[in-house]
Amino acid sequence: MSSNEQAFHEKARTVAGAFVAARREKRALTTYPGEAPADLAAAYIIQDLAIGIDGRTVAGWKVGRINAPEDARLGADRLAGPIFADSVVTAAVGEVPEMPVFAKGFAAAEAEFLLHVAPGWDGVIPADDAATRKVLDAVHIGIEVASSPYPGINADGPPVTVSDFGNNAGLVVGPVLEGWENAAFETISVRFEIEGVEIAAATTATMLDGPLGAVRFLLANLSARGIDCSGGTWVSTGAVTGVHPVVPGQEVLAHFEGHGSLGCRIVAA
């Protein structure tokens, strides 16, 4: 490793360590803790270092969209971040679990389809939707809780978002999507409420190549980073109705037409 590379890795480790410490200590970061990454390669190095420092088991990955014009500049239209096993909550029908966020950082909730890659994936990236369905063993409706100690996590751009675990803080796994093996995701209307007020409604027709495309992106992303997910993994495939800011005390509810609803209450970490 050259002296320049060594210096970069030292700076990246400083950022990674600062984010992990802030998350462990449940405290906000008023400024970015070091030199912000300028591109996705640098951002994923920080993320990988942080995963190692954190040490918890990764149960899945969130996938988020990179909008124009940043997608062209960065050479990618999606990003990824780890979902740790101890932040995944499986909610029974009617149950409203409490999900913690960083009250003085950034916090949002998102309605998402959760696709599970079956154990035994052979490392071959599926070429199309049909092949992608074959590597899955379940699909559920869910809510991603996005939160970071750093309030500017999204405003500062995708590399910064990636550098702090992709801005993930938890996952609510709802009921199985019946008939998922042949489901046309783009035909399922999704509505999102905060405190009983509908905030947005949409379908996955607005989401690039949809939830199955998000799985293909993630598998390619992890393979390029040398991350093994042959043991199976959740994929939170992207916000269907948008990224909805929330504050502690609010209750959110996601409705998946014809497939049920699920909610959670946002609390301070």
C-alpha positions as CSV (number, residue, x, y, z in Angstrom):
1,M,0.0,0.0,0.0
2,S,1.4,3.4,-1.0
3,S,1.7,6.2,1.5
4,N,-1.3,8.0,-0.2
5,E,-3.4,4.9,0.1
6,Q,-2.4,4.4,3.7
7,A,-3.3,8.0,4.5
8,F,-6.7,7.6,2.8
9,H,-7.5,4.4,4.8
10,E,-6.5,6.1,8.0
11,K,-8.9,9.0,7.3
12,A,-11.6,6.5,6.2
13,R,-11.2,4.5,9.5
14,T,-11.5,7.7,11.5
15,V,-14.8,8.5,9.9
16,A,-16.0,4.9,10.2
17,G,-15.0,4.8,13.9
18,A,-16.7,8.1,14.6
19,F,-20.0,7.0,13.1
20,V,-20.0,3.6,14.9
21,A,-19.2,5.4,18.2
22,A,-22.0,7.9,17.8
23,R,-24.5,5.2,17.0
24,R,-23.4,3.1,20.0
25,E,-23.6,6.1,22.3
26,K,-27.0,7.3,20.8
27,R,-25.7,10.8,20.2
28,A,-25.9,13.2,17.3
29,L,-23.0,14.5,15.2
30,T,-23.3,18.2,14.4
31,T,-20.8,18.0,11.6
32,Y,-19.5,15.2,9.3
33,P,-16.8,13.4,11.3
34,G,-13.8,13.9,9.0
35,E,-13.2,14.1,5.3
36,A,-16.4,13.3,3.4
37,P,-16.1,10.8,0.5
38,A,-16.3,12.3,-2.9
39,D,-17.3,9.2,-4.7
40,L,-19.0,5.8,-4.1
41,A,-15.8,3.8,-4.0
42,A,-14.5,5.9,-1.1
43,A,-17.9,5.7,0.6
44,Y,-18.1,1.9,0.5
45,I,-14.6,1.7,1.9
46,I,-15.8,3.7,4.9
47,Q,-18.9,1.6,5.1
48,D,-17.0,-1.7,5.0
49,L,-14.6,-0.5,7.7
50,A,-17.5,0.6,9.9
51,I,-19.2,-2.8,9.5
52,G,-15.9,-4.4,10.7
53,I,-15.6,-2.0,13.6
54,D,-19.2,-2.4,14.6
55,G,-19.0,-6.2,14.7
56,R,-22.7,-7.0,14.7
57,T,-24.3,-9.6,12.4
58,V,-25.6,-8.2,9.1
59,A,-29.1,-9.7,8.4
60,G,-29.8,-7.8,5.2
61,W,-29.2,-4.7,3.1
62,K,-31.2,-1.6,2.2
63,V,-31.2,-0.4,-1.3
64,G,-31.9,3.3,-2.0
65,R,-32.1,5.3,-5.2
66,I,-29.6,7.8,-6.5
67,N,-31.5,10.5,-8.4
68,A,-30.3,12.6,-11.3
69,P,-27.9,14.3,-11.8
70,E,-25.9,12.5,-9.2
71,D,-26.6,9.1,-10.8
72,A,-24.7,10.2,-13.9
73,R,-21.9,11.8,-11.9
74,L,-21.4,8.8,-9.7
75,G,-22.0,6.1,-12.3
76,A,-24.8,4.4,-10.3
77,D,-28.5,4.8,-9.8
78,R,-28.8,2.9,-6.5
79,L,-26.9,2.6,-3.2
80,A,-26.7,0.0,-0.5
81,G,-26.2,-0.2,3.3
82,P,-26.2,-2.9,5.9
83,I,-29.2,-3.8,8.1
84,F,-28.0,-5.3,11.4
85,A,-29.8,-8.4,12.8
86,D,-30.5,-6.7,16.2
87,S,-32.4,-3.9,14.4
88,V,-34.8,-6.2,12.5
89,V,-38.2,-6.6,14.1
90,T,-40.8,-9.1,12.8
91,A,-44.3,-7.7,13.5
92,A,-47.3,-9.8,14.0
93,V,-50.6,-8.7,12.4
94,G,-51.8,-5.6,14.3
95,E,-48.6,-5.3,16.3
96,V,-47.0,-1.8,16.4
97,P,-43.4,-2.2,17.5
98,E,-41.3,0.7,18.7
99,M,-38.4,1.6,16.4
100,P,-35.6,3.9,17.7
101,V,-34.1,6.8,15.7
102,F,-31.5,9.5,16.4
103,A,-33.7,12.3,17.6
104,K,-31.2,15.1,16.9
105,G,-29.9,13.4,13.7
106,F,-31.8,12.4,10.7
107,A,-34.9,10.1,10.8
108,A,-37.4,8.9,8.2
109,A,-39.6,5.9,7.5
110,E,-40.3,4.2,4.2
111,A,-42.8,1.6,2.9
112,E,-40.8,-1.1,1.1
113,F,-41.1,-4.6,-0.3
114,L,-38.7,-6.9,1.5
115,L,-37.2,-9.7,-0.7
116,H,-35.2,-12.5,0.9
117,V,-32.4,-14.1,-1.1
118,A,-32.4,-17.8,-0.2
119,P,-29.3,-19.5,1.4
120,G,-27.1,-21.2,-1.2
121,W,-27.0,-18.4,-3.7
122,D,-24.2,-19.5,-6.1
123,G,-22.7,-16.1,-6.8
124,V,-24.1,-15.7,-10.3
125,I,-25.9,-12.4,-10.8
126,P,-29.4,-13.0,-12.2
127,A,-29.9,-11.7,-15.7
128,D,-33.6,-10.9,-15.5
129,D,-36.7,-10.9,-13.3
130,A,-37.4,-14.6,-13.9
131,A,-33.9,-15.6,-12.8
132,T,-34.1,-13.2,-9.9
133,R,-37.3,-14.8,-8.5
134,K,-35.5,-18.1,-8.5
135,V,-32.9,-17.0,-6.0
136,L,-35.6,-15.8,-3.6
137,D,-37.4,-17.8,-0.9
138,A,-39.8,-15.1,0.5
139,V,-41.2,-11.7,0.0
140,H,-42.8,-9.6,2.8
141,I,-44.2,-6.1,3.1
142,G,-42.2,-3.9,5.4
143,I,-41.0,-0.6,6.7
144,E,-37.4,0.6,6.6
145,V,-36.4,3.0,9.4
146,A,-33.7,5.3,8.1
147,S,-31.8,7.3,10.7
148,S,-28.3,8.6,11.2
149,P,-26.5,10.6,14.0
150,Y,-25.6,13.1,11.3
151,P,-28.5,15.4,10.2
152,G,-27.0,16.1,6.8
153,I,-26.7,12.4,5.9
154,N,-29.0,12.7,2.8
155,A,-28.6,16.4,2.0
156,D,-24.8,16.0,1.6
157,G,-25.2,13.5,-1.3
158,P,-25.1,9.8,-1.9
159,P,-21.5,9.1,-0.9
160,V,-22.1,10.6,2.5
161,T,-25.3,8.5,2.8
162,V,-23.4,5.4,1.9
163,S,-20.6,6.1,4.4
164,D,-22.9,5.8,7.4
165,F,-24.5,2.4,6.7
166,G,-26.6,3.9,3.9
167,N,-28.6,5.7,6.5
168,N,-30.3,2.6,7.9
169,A,-31.4,2.1,11.5
170,G,-33.8,-0.7,11.4
171,L,-36.4,-2.9,9.5
172,V,-39.9,-3.9,10.3
173,V,-40.8,-7.2,8.6
174,G,-44.6,-7.5,8.0
175,P,-46.7,-10.3,6.6
176,V,-45.7,-12.4,3.7
177,L,-46.8,-11.1,0.3
178,E,-49.1,-13.9,-0.8
179,G,-48.5,-15.1,-4.3
180,W,-45.1,-13.4,-4.3
181,E,-43.7,-16.0,-6.7
182,N,-45.7,-14.4,-9.6
183,A,-46.6,-11.0,-8.1
184,A,-46.6,-8.0,-10.4
185,F,-45.2,-5.5,-7.9
186,E,-46.0,-2.5,-10.0
187,T,-49.7,-3.2,-9.8
188,I,-49.8,-3.1,-6.0
189,S,-50.8,0.4,-4.7
190,V,-48.9,1.4,-1.6
191,R,-50.1,4.2,0.8
192,F,-48.2,5.7,3.7
193,E,-49.6,7.5,6.7
194,I,-48.1,9.4,9.6
195,E,-50.3,9.9,12.7
196,G,-53.3,8.8,10.6
197,V,-52.8,11.3,7.8
198,E,-52.0,9.9,4.3
199,I,-48.7,11.4,3.2
200,A,-48.2,9.7,-0.1
201,A,-49.3,6.9,-2.4
202,A,-47.5,5.2,-5.3
203,T,-46.5,1.9,-6.9
204,T,-43.1,0.4,-7.8
205,A,-43.7,1.5,-11.4
206,T,-41.7,4.6,-10.5
207,M,-38.8,2.6,-9.1
208,L,-36.3,2.0,-12.0
209,D,-36.6,-1.7,-12.7
210,G,-38.5,-2.4,-9.4
211,P,-37.8,-4.6,-6.4
212,L,-36.3,-7.4,-8.5
213,G,-33.9,-5.0,-10.1
214,A,-32.9,-3.8,-6.6
215,V,-32.0,-7.4,-5.8
216,R,-29.8,-7.7,-8.9
217,F,-28.1,-4.4,-8.1
218,L,-27.4,-5.5,-4.5
219,L,-26.0,-8.9,-5.4
220,A,-23.7,-7.2,-8.0
221,N,-22.7,-4.6,-5.4
222,L,-21.8,-7.1,-2.7
223,S,-20.0,-9.3,-5.1
224,A,-17.8,-6.4,-6.3
225,R,-17.0,-5.7,-2.6
226,G,-16.1,-9.3,-1.8
227,I,-19.0,-9.7,0.6
228,D,-20.5,-13.2,0.8
229,C,-24.3,-13.5,1.2
230,S,-24.6,-17.2,0.3
231,G,-26.1,-17.7,3.7
232,G,-29.2,-15.8,2.7
233,T,-30.1,-12.1,3.2
234,W,-32.9,-9.7,3.3
235,V,-33.1,-6.9,0.7
236,S,-35.1,-3.8,1.6
237,T,-35.7,-2.9,-2.0
238,G,-36.4,0.9,-1.9
239,A,-38.9,3.5,-0.8
240,V,-42.1,3.0,-2.8
241,T,-43.9,6.2,-1.7
242,G,-40.8,8.2,-0.8
243,V,-38.5,9.0,2.2
244,H,-40.8,10.4,4.9
245,P,-39.1,12.4,7.7
246,V,-40.4,11.4,11.2
247,V,-39.8,12.4,14.8
248,P,-40.0,10.4,18.0
249,G,-43.6,9.9,19.2
250,Q,-45.1,9.6,15.7
251,E,-46.8,6.4,14.5
252,V,-46.5,5.4,10.9
253,L,-48.6,3.0,8.9
254,A,-48.0,1.5,5.4
255,H,-50.9,0.0,3.4
256,F,-50.1,-2.5,0.6
257,E,-53.4,-2.8,-1.3
258,G,-54.7,-6.3,-1.2
259,H,-51.8,-7.5,0.9
260,G,-52.3,-5.9,4.4
261,S,-50.8,-3.2,6.4
262,L,-48.1,-2.7,9.0
263,G,-47.0,0.1,11.3
264,C,-44.5,1.2,13.9
265,R,-44.0,3.9,16.5
266,I,-41.0,6.0,16.2
267,V,-39.1,6.5,19.5
268,A,-35.8,8.2,20.5
269,A,-32.8,5.9,20.6
